[in-house]
Amino acid sequence: MAFFSDPLTFKLAGAAGVLVVLIGALVAGIFYRGKDGERYSPLNHFISELGEEGVSAKAGWFNFSLIVSGLCLLIACISLGMILPGTLARIAGVIGALCAISLALVGLFPLNLYKQHAASAIAFFRAGLAMLILFTFVIITQPEGAVRIARAYGLAGLPGIAAFAYFLALAARRNKENKALEAPAEKARPRVSRLSIAEWAVFLSMVLWFAVLALAL
């Protein structure tokens, strides 16, 4: 338990998880060419399309980065749950671990395996929202004499909470018409997709959250 309760564990695991997935996305995005030869754009491509085998040139690289990132963030979430005071922090750590495992499964089951991929992705988004809500509450309400992270840093979770909630709301609405996370046919791809932008907002807000907390500890 001493390993997980050491702030250095959270710093290293969180930084590694964030850097690995950032590099994975950057490399896959640079080499990406769609079915019509188009370049990747966060404005109308899902993140998962970077890992679509047979389309994305660096799909294997990106999917592997998700698996490694998920395992690193698994350690980071458990560590944060042990560092912060109280039972609710431990619960948040467990939910964070489920979120991280789901992220790894998204890489293990790429977009081509839609059923398993969608289930893993939705689990990630739901667990991620719950994790951020709980950790944000725990940080802001730390009791006097047991403050591990300055309470003001709890505000770093608010952009992520908003992004997760907005994405899930859009996905639920779209799912009534078709497969929410399925890549659209090229002719039907919009120039700007709110769902794609919302997904990237989730991604960037999570990166920001882990980075801010790593600096705060």
N, C-alpha and C positions, 0 to 999 in steps of 0.2 A: 504493500500500500504506500510505502514511502516514495516509491518510484512515481506513482501517479500524483501524489500530493506535492511533488516538487514543481514549482513554477517553471523551472527550466524545461521540464518534460513537455508542458503545454506549449511553451515558446517554440521549442525545436520541432515537435510534432505538428503544431499548427502551421508554422512557417513552411515546413516540408510539404504538407498537404496542399497548401495554397500555391506554392511555387511549381510543384509538379503539374497540377491541373492547368495553371496559367501557361506554362511552357507547352504542354500537350495541345491546348486549344490554339495557341499562336502558330505552332508548326503545322497542325492540321489545317488551320484556316488559310495559311499562306499557299499550301499546295492543293487546296480544294478546287475542283472543277466539277460542276454539276452535270446532270445528264444532257443539258443543252450547252455545256461548256462555260456556264456562267461562273463567276467567282463567288466566293462565300461572302454573305453580308448579314450582319446581326439584325438588320432591319427586316429581313424576310426569310431567314433560315433558322431552324431550330438548332440548338446546341448539339443535340443528338445526331444531326445530319453529318457532323464532323466524324462520327464513328460509323457511318453507314457503309458497310462492306460492299465493294463492287462499284461504289460511287466516289467516296472520299479516298484520295490516294494514300493518306496517312491514317486510315481508319484504325488499323491495329495499334499504331502509336497512341492515338487519342484514347482508345478504349483501355489500353494498359495504364495510361496516366490516370484515368478515373479510378481504376482498381487500386493503384498505389496511393492515390490521394485519399480514397475512402478509408484505407487501412491506417494511414497517418492521422486522419481526422478522428478516427475511432479512438485512438490513444488520447488525442487532444481533448475530446469531449468528456471522456471518463476522467481525465486529469482535472479539467475545469470543475466538474462536479465534485471532486474530492477537495479542491482548493477552497471553493466557496463554502460558507457555513450553512448548516441546516439540512434537514431531510429533503426539502424541496429541491435543493441543489443536486442531491444525489439522484433524485428522480429525473431532473433535467439532464444529468449526465447519461442516464440510461437511454432516454429518448434521443439524445444527441448521438449516442452509439448506434441506435437503430437507423438514424438518418445517415450516418457515415457508412454503415453496412449497405444500405439501399443505394448509396452513390456507387459503391464498388460493384454492386449487382447491375447497375445501369451500364457499366463498362463490360461486365461479363456477358450480359445479354444485349447486344447492340440493336439498333433500330430494325435490322432485318428480322429479328425475332420479336415481332411487335408485341405479342401478348405478354411475354415475360418482361420485355423492356418497359412497356407502359405501366405494368403493375409495380415494377421497381421504381420507376420515375415518380409515380403518384405517391408511393410510400415515402420517397425522399422529400417531396414537397410538403406533405402533411406532417411528417415528423420534424422537418426543418422549421416549419411555422410554430409547432408546439414547443420545440427546443428554444427558439429565440424568445418566445413569450415568457417561458419559465425562467430562463437565465436572466433576461432583462429585469423581470420582477425581483428575482433573488438579489441581483447586484444593487438595484435601487433601494431595496428594503433591508440591506445588511444592518444588523444591530450594532449599536455603539460598542466599541471594544473588540469587535470581531470583523472589522472592515478589511477585506483582502484586496479589493480593487476599489478605487475611488468611485463613489456612487454615480458621479456624473458620466462615467464611461458606460453606464447602462443605456444611455441615450443612443449609443452606437448600434443598438439592436433595432431601433425603430424603423430605419429605412428597409431593413431586411423583412421585418414583420409586414410592412406595407406591401413590399414587392411579392412576398409569398402569398399574402391574402388576395392581392389583385390577380396574380397568375392563376391561382386555384379557382377564383370566381370566373375568369375568362374561359378556363379549360372546362369547367362544368357547363357553361353555356354552350360552348362549341361541341361538347360531347353529345348534346341532344340531337345534333345534326349529322355528325360523322365522328371518325376517330380523332380525338382531341389532339393527340401528340404525333399523328402520322404526317409525314412530309407530304405537302400538296403536289399534285401533278404540275409539271413545269408550266403548262399553259394556264393553269389556274392559280399560280403563285402570285400573290399580290405584291405590289411594289413596297408596301409597308404593312407589316403584320403586327398588331398590338400584342398578340400572344408571344411572338418571337422576341419582341422588345421586352415584354414582361419577364420572360424566361432569362434573358441576359441581365435584367435588373436584379433578379434573384441571385444569379451567379456573382455579379460584381458586389452586391451588398454583403454576401457571405464572405467574400475575400476581404472586404473592408472590415467586417466585424472581427474576424480572426486576427487581422493585422493590428487593429486598434487594441484589442484585449492583450495581445502578445506584448505590445509596447507598454500597456498599463501595468502589467504585473512586474 
